[in-house]
Amino acid sequence: MLRRLFGGRRSAQEEFARGTAAAQAGRMAEGIVALRSAVELKPDFPEAHYNLGAAYRDVGNADAALAAYRRAAELVPKFADVHVDIASLLRERRELEQAEQSLNRALALRPAFPEALLELGNVHKGAGDWRAAVEDFRRAVSLAPTFGRARWALAVAQIPMLDDGETDREERRQAFARELGALEAWTATDPQAFRAVAEQQPFYLAYHEVSNRDLLARYGKLCALLMQGWQLGAGLEPPRRGGRGKPERLKRDSRIRVGIVSAHISDHSVWLAFVRGWVQRLDPRRFEVHLFHLSAKRDAETELAISLAAAFHDGKGAWENWARFIHGSRMDVLIYPEIGMDPATAKLACLRLAPVQATSWGQPQTSGLPTMDYYLSAQALEPPDAQAHYSEALELLPGTSCWLPHAADAAPGARQPAPDLPAAEVLLLCPGTPFKYAAAHDALLVEIARRVPGGKLVFFRSQPEALSLRLERRLRAAFERAGLGFERHVAFLPWQHPQAFQAILGAADLYLDTVGFSGFNTALQAVRCGLPVVTREGSFMRGRLASGMLRHIGLDELVATSDAGYVELAVALATDAGRRQNLRERLRGARERLFEDDAPVRALEAFLERVVER
């Protein structure tokens, strides 16, 4: 929040006031220019440095924001608030130890500081210490019972990011349901409760291998109720199907206006997996594609998106500005590729900003939101009873639902030498992020290691490293309980740049997919490299991403249908070099079916025309 804290000379003060007003109105570039002018006119103007830091943060320039906040802290050492803002930026950069140090300074200055406790809980949550996080959030709520963000965080934190050996997932789900009840009761008494919606989200429910429909529908109903209250108060009348009418649309433009709302229109798994192909291949004569890029991140993929879309929109600042802008853009259909990873996306998805709204498998489970009419999924990835797990109407596109280019993500890196790899007869890659490894499945990895004595399970240390260290400790304990030497069977490598990872895929013998929540982009990379992928088919779409891909190209023999079958298949392939080589050769031919398939896009076009004209 931008704040007036201190004074300054009149000329600097005028620039400060102009810049603050512009930033609050979403005119971020204008605001930053004026605030920079204020600090140039008066370098010891801490309020201007602070607001400049907030403006830089809103546009995604974390380095500049951090520098501005730190200058404000130098000028006013006892300003506790700025230490919380510094900590928040450091946490987002996954520098958790430094973030905690900054929060300790804030709490030393103001021990009863709910905002600092909230951010401390976020740091502990990011490090995988869910018990400490819950306690931090609970303390924040006890100090400030009307602090909505802390209440929301307390509810969501009941679902751990990473299991420890004592985590009872069913007990955690029950705890979340209880806290959700407390949220429902509190929000009925606070007219500003909508501000807390989706600041944190139950993202990690997706890693529980049970149906989340009922729990998420309850959560989604609460979110939508609160956000639609804001929408009505803001005067944004919900667009209705048929409200504009076919004649008006034909008069304006015969094309259907399709808006894609995402914070990940960049080098991100959601964009790369399916959104990029849709934007590339939708017929521009029939569809006018607008991209609403909620993030400040820009890279080569963002530039590609700009070149492909009819219109590219960014830089609107706060979610309220985005809501008004998207509402005013009069889209026929809005697609949210994922709901669950980004707070602004989730807030907007709770609103009715277009007559038809859909989400998709960037978050591979139901959104639970009554504002989402459809869920765009894939025939190859869903089980037969899939509709039962969604609150939205399920629309199954052919195959994997993706249009994937032949050349993407491949070739150059695979020709480079692989980084130093551990010595072993068989290298079994385990490239999932730590929270994809459920404690209940550690026994599968232990059994594979026991039965492949010359093998090495190779994991990667992702950031923040604290999570990987927790996973490593948990696995070490599991191996020790089984009487196996951990170092003999397991290695953790540093996180790799894409080209180095491609080289490792080329040098490995087998890829072990994560059980319960499968990989897609990483499994696709392995298939591109001809590396056999062992996967266990799950009961829900999120556990069938790799198996669906492999079945789609006719490699059913790489798909196990049970935990025991997963172990048997991994051991059989790890101990049979000839069979692995045969599979490599078959993969090279079969994988062609994954690429440049227009069938999903043609089906998407038919869907869009059908739901708009209905």
Buried (B, 14 or more C-beta within 10 A) or exposed (E): EBEEBBEBEEEBBBBBBBBBBBBBEBBBEBBBBBBBBBBEBBEEBBBBBBBBBBBBBBBBBBEBBBBBBBBBBEBBEEBBBBBBBBBBBBBBBBBBEBBBBBBBBBBEBBEEBBBBBBBBBBBBBBBBBBEBBBBBBBBBBEBBEEBBBBBBBBBBBBBBBBBBEEBEBEEBBEBBBEBBEEBBEBBEEBEEBBBBBBBBBBBBBBBBBBBBBEBBBBBBBBBBBBBBBBBEEEEBEBBEBEEBEEEEBEEEEEBBBBBBBBBBBBBBBBBBBBBBBBBBBBEEEEBBBBBBBBBBBBEEBBEBBBEBBBEBBBBBBBBBBBBBBBBEBBBBBBBBBBBBBBBBBBBBBBBBBBBBBBBBBBBBBBBBBBBBBBBBBBBBBBBEEBBEBBBBEBBBBBBBBBBBEEEBBBEEBBEEEBBEBEEBEBBBBBBBBBBBBBBBBBBBBBBBBBBBEEBBBBBBBBBBBBBBBBBBEBBEBBBEEBEBEBEBBBBBBEBBEEEBBBBBBBBBBBBBBBBBBBBBBBBBBBBBBBBBBBBBBBBBBBBBBBBBBBBBBEBEBBBBEEBEBBBBBBBBBBBEEEBBEEBBEBBEEBBEBBBEBEEBBBBBBEBBBEBBEE
